[in-house]
Amino acid sequence: MRALATVALLALLAGCSAKVDDSAATPAATGVTLKPAQRQNIRVFAVKSAKYRRTIETSGAVDFDNDQSTSVLAPFSGPVSRLLVPLGANVKEGEALATVDSPDFAAAIGSYRKALSTARTLRRLADVDKDLLEHQGVAQKEAAQAETDATSAEADRDAALQALVSLKVSAPAIKDIEDGKPASRLDGSIRSPIAGTLVERLITPGQLLEAGTTPCFTVADLSRVWVRAQVFDADLAAVSVGDAAEVVTGVGSNRFAGTVDNIAALVDPDTRSIVVRVVVKNPGDFLKKQMYVRVLIKSRQESSGLLVPVSAMLRDDENLPFVYLEQKDGSFARQRVTLGYRADDQYDITEGLHAGDQVVVDGGIFVQFMQNQ
């Protein structure tokens, strides 16, 4: 039994020693030692923390500047008789866009005539009662009631006049009504409330409009537009209202300067992004609604990191980035790194390096060649 135990113990020790030998035989990664003449072919960079400002690049779509555009509603009811301005035309403030054969004019003129006549009659009666009161020909109560009736009628007259003004009835036409002249047939004109471009037409001849409800046109000042850019969570902290931005189209080399003026409070449930609104000057009305563009937002906030020139970056067989890091003995060994934001021709290294490290920034391919020899 003792002999069998001894054999088993020796076999176990032999197995353990075999494992140790295998581990010792595994070749360790070694650095590249260069001769003084060979070191003349490379340049080493000392890694240090530095500050930079990010540029967030994303996509967006052009929209009208709602502060400079308006939807024109029908100011009166009736069928459209004529369209006066083609789509895309520049219009002035107050310019007629369409005419409407509206019964609202006849009703408003009739109401004004009636209110005007009533107010004049009751004012004469109130003046008569006032004179009689001075000569004790009428009671105080009757004179007061006559004044109240006259004042109420005059208020109705003023309201009827305001209705004509809101319908854009001209001052000469109103004067004819006040003078008792027959009013000519009036067609209502839908007018542009602002100067700009007629960008949308929503009505056709013969269409029946409802006052205050039917949208008819959209007029926009296209000298300035909005670009709604999509920014994701990782970049949102770097974006602030007031940041400068640049809008790039896919047509030629056109670039448009803009400014971030609003950051949405909600996340888009479809794209999981936040809409950042950029106000952009639009010379020549080049930017069109729904045009897709590239947006570069230049953050004013400073970031800091370990910046290393792009030229230091190499890729291994797995396409992972690495640099050649100088060792204490003067040799150079591969060091895998994690790349962060690229600031111009430098990368922010988030993992793999420390301040004070010396890395090869020129001649890395030469070092790699020497390592493979």
NORMOWO-V887452 format. One record per residue. N is the residue number from 0. RES is the residue in three letters. NEAR is the number of other ideal C-beta (glycine too) atoms within 8 Angstrom. D_LAST is the distance of its C-alpha to the last C-alpha in Angstrom with 1 decimal. Layout:
n=N res=RES near=NEAR d_last=D_LAST
n=N res=RES near=NEAR d_last=D_LAST
This chain:
n=0 res=MET near=4 d_last=57.2
n=1 res=ARG near=5 d_last=55.6
n=2 res=ALA near=6 d_last=53.5
n=3 res=LEU near=7 d_last=52.3
n=4 res=ALA near=8 d_last=51.3
n=5 res=THR near=8 d_last=49.4
n=6 res=VAL near=8 d_last=47.4
n=7 res=ALA near=8 d_last=46.5
n=8 res=LEU near=8 d_last=45.4
n=9 res=LEU near=8 d_last=43.1
n=10 res=ALA near=8 d_last=41.6
n=11 res=LEU near=8 d_last=40.9
n=12 res=LEU near=8 d_last=39.3
n=13 res=ALA near=8 d_last=37.1
n=14 res=GLY near=8 d_last=35.9
n=15 res=CYS near=8 d_last=35.2
n=16 res=SER near=8 d_last=33.2
n=17 res=ALA near=8 d_last=31.1
n=18 res=LYS near=8 d_last=30.2
n=19 res=VAL near=8 d_last=29.2
n=20 res=ASP near=8 d_last=27.0
n=21 res=ASP near=8 d_last=25.2
n=22 res=SER near=7 d_last=24.6
n=23 res=ALA near=6 d_last=23.3
n=24 res=ALA near=6 d_last=20.8
n=25 res=THR near=6 d_last=19.3
n=26 res=PRO near=4 d_last=15.9
n=27 res=ALA near=4 d_last=16.3
n=28 res=ALA near=5 d_last=14.2
n=29 res=THR near=6 d_last=12.7
n=30 res=GLY near=8 d_last=12.3
n=31 res=VAL near=11 d_last=10.1
n=32 res=THR near=8 d_last=11.9
n=33 res=LEU near=11 d_last=12.4
n=34 res=LYS near=6 d_last=14.5
n=35 res=PRO near=6 d_last=17.9
n=36 res=ALA near=5 d_last=17.3
n=37 res=GLN near=10 d_last=14.3
n=38 res=ARG near=8 d_last=16.5
n=39 res=GLN near=6 d_last=18.9
n=40 res=ASN near=6 d_last=16.9
n=41 res=ILE near=13 d_last=17.5
n=42 res=ARG near=7 d_last=20.8
n=43 res=VAL near=9 d_last=21.7
n=44 res=PHE near=11 d_last=24.7
n=45 res=ALA near=7 d_last=27.0
n=46 res=VAL near=13 d_last=28.1
n=47 res=LYS near=8 d_last=31.9
n=48 res=SER near=6 d_last=34.8
n=49 res=ALA near=8 d_last=36.4
n=50 res=LYS near=6 d_last=39.3
n=51 res=TYR near=13 d_last=39.3
n=52 res=ARG near=11 d_last=41.7
n=53 res=ARG near=11 d_last=40.8
n=54 res=THR near=8 d_last=41.6
n=55 res=ILE near=11 d_last=42.6
n=56 res=GLU near=7 d_last=42.1
n=57 res=THR near=12 d_last=44.3
n=58 res=SER near=9 d_last=46.8
n=59 res=GLY near=14 d_last=50.6
n=60 res=ALA near=10 d_last=53.8
n=61 res=VAL near=12 d_last=56.5
n=62 res=ASP near=11 d_last=60.0
n=63 res=PHE near=12 d_last=63.3
n=64 res=ASP near=12 d_last=64.0
n=65 res=ASN near=7 d_last=66.7
n=66 res=ASP near=4 d_last=68.1
n=67 res=GLN near=11 d_last=68.9
n=68 res=SER near=13 d_last=69.9
n=69 res=THR near=8 d_last=72.8
n=70 res=SER near=7 d_last=74.3
n=71 res=VAL near=12 d_last=77.8
n=72 res=LEU near=9 d_last=80.2
n=73 res=ALA near=15 d_last=83.6
n=74 res=PRO near=10 d_last=86.2
n=75 res=PHE near=12 d_last=89.0
n=76 res=SER near=10 d_last=89.7
n=77 res=GLY near=12 d_last=90.6
n=78 res=PRO near=9 d_last=89.1
n=79 res=VAL near=14 d_last=86.8
n=80 res=SER near=9 d_last=88.8
n=81 res=ARG near=7 d_last=86.3
n=82 res=LEU near=10 d_last=82.7
n=83 res=LEU near=7 d_last=82.6
n=84 res=VAL near=10 d_last=78.9
n=85 res=PRO near=5 d_last=76.0
n=86 res=LEU near=7 d_last=72.8
n=87 res=GLY near=6 d_last=70.3
n=88 res=ALA near=8 d_last=73.1
n=89 res=ASN near=7 d_last=73.3
n=90 res=VAL near=12 d_last=76.4
n=91 res=LYS near=7 d_last=78.4
n=92 res=GLU near=7 d_last=79.6
n=93 res=GLY near=5 d_last=82.9
n=94 res=GLU near=9 d_last=82.4
n=95 res=ALA near=9 d_last=83.9
n=96 res=LEU near=15 d_last=81.4
n=97 res=ALA near=15 d_last=83.9
n=98 res=THR near=12 d_last=87.6
n=99 res=VAL near=15 d_last=89.1
n=100 res=ASP near=8 d_last=92.7
n=101 res=SER near=10 d_last=93.3
n=102 res=PRO near=7 d_last=96.6
n=103 res=ASP near=12 d_last=95.4
n=104 res=PHE near=13 d_last=96.9
n=105 res=ALA near=7 d_last=100.4
n=106 res=ALA near=8 d_last=100.4
n=107 res=ALA near=13 d_last=99.2
n=108 res=ILE near=13 d_last=101.8
n=109 res=GLY near=8 d_last=104.6
n=110 res=SER near=10 d_last=103.6
n=111 res=TYR near=15 d_last=103.7
n=112 res=ARG near=9 d_last=107.1
n=113 res=LYS near=9 d_last=108.5
n=114 res=ALA near=14 d_last=107.1
n=115 res=LEU near=12 d_last=108.3
n=116 res=SER near=8 d_last=111.8
n=117 res=THR near=11 d_last=112.1
n=118 res=ALA near=13 d_last=110.9
n=119 res=ARG near=8 d_last=113.3
n=120 res=THR near=9 d_last=116.3
n=121 res=LEU near=13 d_last=115.6
n=122 res=ARG near=11 d_last=115.1
n=123 res=ARG near=8 d_last=118.5
n=124 res=LEU near=11 d_last=120.1
n=125 res=ALA near=13 d_last=118.5
n=126 res=ASP near=8 d_last=119.8
n=127 res=VAL near=9 d_last=123.3
n=128 res=ASP near=13 d_last=123.3
n=129 res=LYS near=11 d_last=122.1
n=130 res=ASP near=8 d_last=125.1
n=131 res=LEU near=11 d_last=127.5
n=132 res=LEU near=12 d_last=126.2
n=133 res=GLU near=6 d_last=127.2
n=134 res=HIS near=6 d_last=130.7
n=135 res=GLN near=6 d_last=130.8
n=136 res=GLY near=5 d_last=130.9
n=137 res=VAL near=8 d_last=128.1
n=138 res=ALA near=6 d_last=126.8
n=139 res=GLN near=6 d_last=123.7
n=140 res=LYS near=6 d_last=122.0
n=141 res=GLU near=9 d_last=122.4
n=142 res=ALA near=14 d_last=121.1
n=143 res=ALA near=8 d_last=118.0
n=144 res=GLN near=8 d_last=117.3
n=145 res=ALA near=14 d_last=117.7
n=146 res=GLU near=11 d_last=115.1
n=147 res=THR near=8 d_last=112.7
n=148 res=ASP near=11 d_last=113.0
n=149 res=ALA near=13 d_last=112.5
n=150 res=THR near=8 d_last=109.4
n=151 res=SER near=9 d_last=107.9
n=152 res=ALA near=14 d_last=108.7
n=153 res=GLU near=10 d_last=107.0
n=154 res=ALA near=8 d_last=103.9
n=155 res=ASP near=11 d_last=103.8
n=156 res=ARG near=13 d_last=104.3
n=157 res=ASP near=8 d_last=101.3
n=158 res=ALA near=9 d_last=99.1
n=159 res=ALA near=14 d_last=100.2
n=160 res=LEU near=11 d_last=99.4
n=161 res=GLN near=8 d_last=95.9
n=162 res=ALA near=11 d_last=95.4
n=163 res=LEU near=13 d_last=96.2
n=164 res=VAL near=9 d_last=93.8
n=165 res=SER near=7 d_last=91.0
n=166 res=LEU near=12 d_last=91.6
n=167 res=LYS near=9 d_last=91.1
n=168 res=VAL near=11 d_last=94.7
n=169 res=SER near=6 d_last=95.5
n=170 res=ALA near=5 d_last=97.8
n=171 res=PRO near=6 d_last=100.4
n=172 res=ALA near=11 d_last=100.6
n=173 res=ILE near=13 d_last=101.2
n=174 res=LYS near=8 d_last=103.9
n=175 res=ASP near=10 d_last=105.6
n=176 res=ILE near=14 d_last=105.7
n=177 res=GLU near=7 d_last=107.2
n=178 res=ASP near=6 d_last=109.8
n=179 res=GLY near=4 d_last=110.8
n=180 res=LYS near=6 d_last=109.6
n=181 res=PRO near=4 d_last=108.2
n=182 res=ALA near=9 d_last=104.4
n=183 res=SER near=5 d_last=102.6
n=184 res=ARG near=4 d_last=100.2
n=185 res=LEU near=9 d_last=96.9
n=186 res=ASP near=10 d_last=93.5
n=187 res=GLY near=15 d_last=90.9
n=188 res=SER near=10 d_last=87.8
n=189 res=ILE near=13 d_last=84.4
n=190 res=ARG near=9 d_last=82.9
n=191 res=SER near=15 d_last=79.5
n=192 res=PRO near=7 d_last=79.3
n=193 res=ILE near=9 d_last=76.5
n=194 res=ALA near=8 d_last=75.2
n=195 res=GLY near=14 d_last=72.1
n=196 res=THR near=12 d_last=70.9
n=197 res=LEU near=17 d_last=72.4
n=198 res=VAL near=13 d_last=69.3
n=199 res=GLU near=7 d_last=71.0
n=200 res=ARG near=8 d_last=74.3
n=201 res=LEU near=7 d_last=75.5
n=202 res=ILE near=12 d_last=79.1
n=203 res=THR near=6 d_last=80.9
n=204 res=PRO near=7 d_last=84.4
n=205 res=GLY near=6 d_last=87.0
n=206 res=GLN near=8 d_last=84.9
n=207 res=LEU near=7 d_last=87.0
n=208 res=LEU near=14 d_last=85.7
n=209 res=GLU near=8 d_last=86.5
n=210 res=ALA near=10 d_last=87.0
n=211 res=GLY near=6 d_last=84.3
n=212 res=THR near=6 d_last=82.3
n=213 res=THR near=9 d_last=81.1
n=214 res=PRO near=9 d_last=77.9
n=215 res=CYS near=13 d_last=78.4
n=216 res=PHE near=15 d_last=75.7
n=217 res=THR near=13 d_last=72.6
n=218 res=VAL near=14 d_last=72.5
n=219 res=ALA near=12 d_last=69.4
n=220 res=ASP near=11 d_last=68.5
n=221 res=LEU near=12 d_last=65.1
n=222 res=SER near=8 d_last=64.3
n=223 res=ARG near=10 d_last=62.4
n=224 res=VAL near=13 d_last=60.6
n=225 res=TRP near=12 d_last=58.8
n=226 res=VAL near=17 d_last=55.3
n=227 res=ARG near=11 d_last=54.7
n=228 res=ALA near=14 d_last=51.0
n=229 res=GLN near=13 d_last=49.4
n=230 res=VAL near=14 d_last=47.6
n=231 res=PHE near=10 d_last=46.1
n=232 res=ASP near=6 d_last=46.3
n=233 res=ALA near=4 d_last=42.9
n=234 res=ASP near=11 d_last=43.8
n=235 res=LEU near=10 d_last=47.5
n=236 res=ALA near=5 d_last=47.4
n=237 res=ALA near=9 d_last=46.0
n=238 res=VAL near=13 d_last=48.8
n=239 res=SER near=9 d_last=52.2
n=240 res=VAL near=7 d_last=55.4
n=241 res=GLY near=7 d_last=55.3
n=242 res=ASP near=12 d_last=51.6
n=243 res=ALA near=10 d_last=51.0
n=244 res=ALA near=16 d_last=49.7
n=245 res=GLU near=11 d_last=48.7
n=246 res=VAL near=17 d_last=49.6
n=247 res=VAL near=11 d_last=47.7
n=248 res=THR near=12 d_last=49.1
n=249 res=GLY near=6 d_last=47.5
n=250 res=VAL near=4 d_last=49.9
n=251 res=GLY near=4 d_last=48.6
n=252 res=SER near=3 d_last=47.4
n=253 res=ASN near=8 d_last=50.3
n=254 res=ARG near=7 d_last=49.8
n=255 res=PHE near=13 d_last=52.6
n=256 res=ALA near=10 d_last=52.9
n=257 res=GLY near=13 d_last=54.2
n=258 res=THR near=10 d_last=54.8
n=259 res=VAL near=16 d_last=54.5
n=260 res=ASP near=8 d_last=58.1
n=261 res=ASN near=7 d_last=58.1
n=262 res=ILE near=13 d_last=55.9
n=263 res=ALA near=9 d_last=57.3
n=264 res=ALA near=3 d_last=58.5
n=265 res=LEU near=5 d_last=57.7
n=266 res=VAL near=6 d_last=54.6
n=267 res=ASP near=11 d_last=54.8
n=268 res=PRO near=4 d_last=55.2
n=269 res=ASP near=4 d_last=53.6
n=270 res=THR near=5 d_last=50.4
n=271 res=ARG near=8 d_last=50.2
n=272 res=SER near=9 d_last=49.8
n=273 res=ILE near=13 d_last=52.1
n=274 res=VAL near=11 d_last=53.8
n=275 res=VAL near=14 d_last=53.4
n=276 res=ARG near=13 d_last=55.9
n=277 res=VAL near=17 d_last=55.1
n=278 res=VAL near=10 d_last=57.9
n=279 res=VAL near=14 d_last=57.0
n=280 res=LYS near=8 d_last=59.0
n=281 res=ASN near=12 d_last=59.5
n=282 res=PRO near=6 d_last=60.6
n=283 res=GLY near=4 d_last=62.0
n=284 res=ASP near=9 d_last=62.0
n=285 res=PHE near=9 d_last=58.6
n=286 res=LEU near=14 d_last=57.5
n=287 res=LYS near=7 d_last=59.3
n=288 res=LYS near=8 d_last=60.1
n=289 res=GLN near=7 d_last=57.6
n=290 res=MET near=9 d_last=55.0
n=291 res=TYR near=7 d_last=51.4
n=292 res=VAL near=14 d_last=49.4
n=293 res=ARG near=11 d_last=46.2
n=294 res=VAL near=15 d_last=47.0
n=295 res=LEU near=11 d_last=45.1
n=296 res=ILE near=17 d_last=46.7
n=297 res=LYS near=10 d_last=45.8
n=298 res=SER near=13 d_last=46.3
n=299 res=ARG near=8 d_last=48.2
n=300 res=GLN near=9 d_last=46.9
n=301 res=GLU near=6 d_last=44.2
n=302 res=SER near=12 d_last=41.2
n=303 res=SER near=7 d_last=38.7
n=304 res=GLY near=12 d_last=35.1
n=305 res=LEU near=12 d_last=31.7
n=306 res=LEU near=11 d_last=30.8
n=307 res=VAL near=15 d_last=27.2
n=308 res=PRO near=9 d_last=26.4
n=309 res=VAL near=8 d_last=25.3
n=310 res=SER near=8 d_last=22.5
n=311 res=ALA near=13 d_last=20.7
n=312 res=MET near=12 d_last=20.7
n=313 res=LEU near=11 d_last=17.7
n=314 res=ARG near=7 d_last=18.0
n=315 res=ASP near=9 d_last=16.2
n=316 res=ASP near=3 d_last=16.6
n=317 res=GLU near=4 d_last=20.2
n=318 res=ASN near=5 d_last=20.9
n=319 res=LEU near=7 d_last=21.5
n=320 res=PRO near=10 d_last=21.1
n=321 res=PHE near=12 d_last=19.0
n=322 res=VAL near=16 d_last=18.3
n=323 res=TYR near=16 d_last=16.1
n=324 res=LEU near=12 d_last=18.6
n=325 res=GLU near=11 d_last=18.8
n=326 res=GLN near=9 d_last=19.5
n=327 res=LYS near=3 d_last=22.2
n=328 res=ASP near=6 d_last=20.0
n=329 res=GLY near=6 d_last=18.6
n=330 res=SER near=11 d_last=15.1
n=331 res=PHE near=12 d_last=14.4
n=332 res=ALA near=11 d_last=14.5
n=333 res=ARG near=10 d_last=15.2
n=334 res=GLN near=11 d_last=19.0
n=335 res=ARG near=9 d_last=20.8
n=336 res=VAL near=13 d_last=24.0
n=337 res=THR near=9 d_last=27.2
n=338 res=LEU near=10 d_last=28.3
n=339 res=GLY near=8 d_last=32.0
n=340 res=TYR near=9 d_last=34.1
n=341 res=ARG near=8 d_last=32.6
n=342 res=ALA near=10 d_last=34.7
n=343 res=ASP near=4 d_last=34.1
n=344 res=ASP near=5 d_last=30.6
n=345 res=GLN near=11 d_last=29.9
n=346 res=TYR near=13 d_last=29.5
n=347 res=ASP near=14 d_last=31.4
n=348 res=ILE near=15 d_last=29.1
n=349 res=THR near=7 d_last=31.3
n=350 res=GLU near=6 d_last=29.0
n=351 res=GLY near=8 d_last=25.8
n=352 res=LEU near=13 d_last=26.4
n=353 res=HIS near=6 d_last=29.1
n=354 res=ALA near=7 d_last=30.9
n=355 res=GLY near=7 d_last=29.2
n=356 res=ASP near=10 d_last=25.6
n=357 res=GLN near=9 d_last=23.2
n=358 res=VAL near=15 d_last=20.9
n=359 res=VAL near=15 d_last=18.7
n=360 res=VAL near=11 d_last=20.9
n=361 res=ASP near=7 d_last=19.5
n=362 res=GLY near=9 d_last=15.9
n=363 res=GLY near=14 d_last=14.6
n=364 res=ILE near=7 d_last=12.7
n=365 res=PHE near=10 d_last=11.0
n=366 res=VAL near=14 d_last=10.1
n=367 res=GLN near=10 d_last=8.9
n=368 res=PHE near=8 d_last=6.6
n=369 res=MET near=10 d_last=5.3
n=370 res=GLN near=8 d_last=5.5
n=371 res=ASN near=5 d_last=3.8
n=372 res=GLN near=4 d_last=0.0
